[in-house]
């Protein structure tokens, strides 16, 4: 004979249900599926044995967090010890659970045989559907309130990270930066084509998109330009020769005349493009500040944008830290990798790391080598950034120097330092940096205390001078008293 009990974790508390006629039903899972469709039929299959409600929302959150991690809390342990009967020789007891990890923990803690396969998932599904009807004094409304409150607190606890080290901002900002690059380029080409009907010579004189948009906004109608416009053009182009060339070209331009309304639209569109380009510069500075806080070593090694693209492609800094160096090397080249594996051709040497300056500086023969070496250093830098509590770019600077030395080794043959020596130096510098920061914080706090002591001393000296002026003696005795007290204290501490 075997007896089956099922543990169900609800937002309101723990429930243990006994499955009736287990031997017959266990062999017929389809019959359980049919019984779930109707409450009356399901009540004949399942019977409530015990229910332990959570006393507060805090205990509910603690218990559900423990269940999600496969940990048996004291409350759950006591409840199961009271509710689930112990098995005998002729009669075995099995506890059905939804999570195999939790079942292993219960078996280890209480020596109760647990099962999460077979008919158990279907029974738990039925309990989930009819749970308010199976527990007395429980309604659908109260169940919904409990689930909503616990759901909010559970998700809030899961999302609660250090605000200064949230890598989601890096992922969003690098995606926006790439989108802005495409949009600014497209809009700038539109301005070039649009304004070239009126002033086609300006494209050859001013090839830069941002400067062209500023010039188009400043010039407007080329026929209205004069010598007074040279100062404004020099400020935009930062070149007096270009400003004079624009003025000369405007006087002999082959462009067509344009109406005021068309010029107004071009000016408005140029203003939008200029504002987008300015915002892109601000976004680059913002990305730099976020990378220096979250991944300073990776940013020092490969740059802000390449490091941010690696984090974005991996999904998070933690995911990137979990990747091996061989995966980091080809991140961003997945299509080429699978195509190479399918056609049995050469696999790609680099993905997003191709945008790093090191690979551009390496020779054609050494690009694959330096990309493999750089990926190795990137994985080290990422793991330091991810798991180090204090952010510092010391390791990134040392790793960058290692890549520089490896490039020199490929060119000249100079043997670089070993990684063990470099990491020891980096650790020493990091410890020195930490000690300096501690000293600065201590000195910063102590400086105010020193000022207060100086004020007290000055007040004390003023008081003594007054007593001396009044003819009062005994200053030596007052000075000696605290000294004797200190001596007594030091003797006690020595004893």
Protein Blocks (a to p, Z undefined) as FASTA:
>chain_A
ZZdddddddfkbccddddehkllmmmmmmlmmmmmmpmklmmmmpccfbdcddfblmlmm
mmmmmmmnopacfklmmmmmmmmccddfklccddddfblklmmmmmmmnopacdfehjlm
mmmmmmmmmmmmmpghiafklmmmmmmmmmmmmmmmmmmccfklccklmmmmmmmmmmmm
mmmmmmmmmmmmmmmmmmmmlmmmmmcfklmmmmmmmnmpmklgcfklmmmmmmmnopak
lmmmmmmmmmmccbdcddfklmmmmmmmmmmmmmmmmmmmmmmmmmmmmmmmmmmmlmmm
nojklmmmmmmmnopaklmmmpcfklmmmgoilmmmmmmmmnopacdfbfklmmpmklmm
pcfklmmmmmmmmmmmmmmmmmmmmmpmbdcfklmmmmmmmmmmmmmmmmnopacddfkl
mmmmmmmmmmmmmmmmmmmmmmmmmmmmmmmmmmmmmmmmmmmmmmmmnopghklmmmmm
mmmmmmmmmmmmmZZ
